[in-house]
Amino acid sequence: QKEVEQDPGPLSVPEGAIVSLNCTYSNSAFQYFMWYRQYSRKGPELLMYTYSSGNKEDGRFTAQVDKSSKYISLFIRDSQPSDSATYLCAMKATGGFKTIFGAGTRLFVKA
Amino acid sequence: DVKVTQSSRYLVKRTGEKVFLECVQDMDHENMFWYRQDPGLGLRLIYFSYDVKMKEKGDIPEGYSVSREKKERFSLILESASTNQTSMYLCASSSALGVGEKLFFGSGTQLSVL
């Protein structure tokens, strides 16, 4: 079993839709939860960062962490064609040196 | 603007060749990483370095070695390239370990081994 599971998609939505991207994990030691966005032919860039449980909002993006269920989500409101990318969840334990990545979900937002 | 630069976007090599992938960062970061990215498998850590001349194995170090002679430069070496090393290679750097540090990635090198 992988430490982090993420549906690879692809996920196709119309412009303006609310997008929900999710990951599950098995390691209860994970305390840091990140979402990276990767455009085609580019490296990933950090989009959202959350420590422990709870929600974090940044503009149209909301990250949620439910440690009791070992489940994290990224919501994108009013999605735009420019949001079309691969979204990778990532996690890390306190004191650990490795960031563990999900496989990534490809998102297409149609104009 | 912060930058991680990988020397090549695309490389085509033959089986058995020795391959060097170079990465340079301009952020004075202590930590540097090499990942490979394959469809359906996500990013897997090959090696990382937390200081000059220091290196640690990641999850899939077999067939690879690394060199870090200067703080800003981290090289990945494929000693004898094989077809199963065809992949996207991503270099990253960060300023802290042990906490939820932000990783800065280069644009990647797509390596094809024929």
Interface residues (C-beta under 8 A of the other chain):
Chain A: V4 Q6 P8 Q31 Y32 M34 Y36 R41 K42 G43 P44 E45 L46 Y49 Y51 L88 K92 T94 G95 G96 F97 K98 T99 F101 G102 A103 G104
Chain B: V4 R9 Y35 P39 G40 L41 G42 L43 R44 L45 F48 Y50 E56 G58 D59 L90 A92 L97 G98 V99 G100 K102 L103 F105 G106 S107 G108
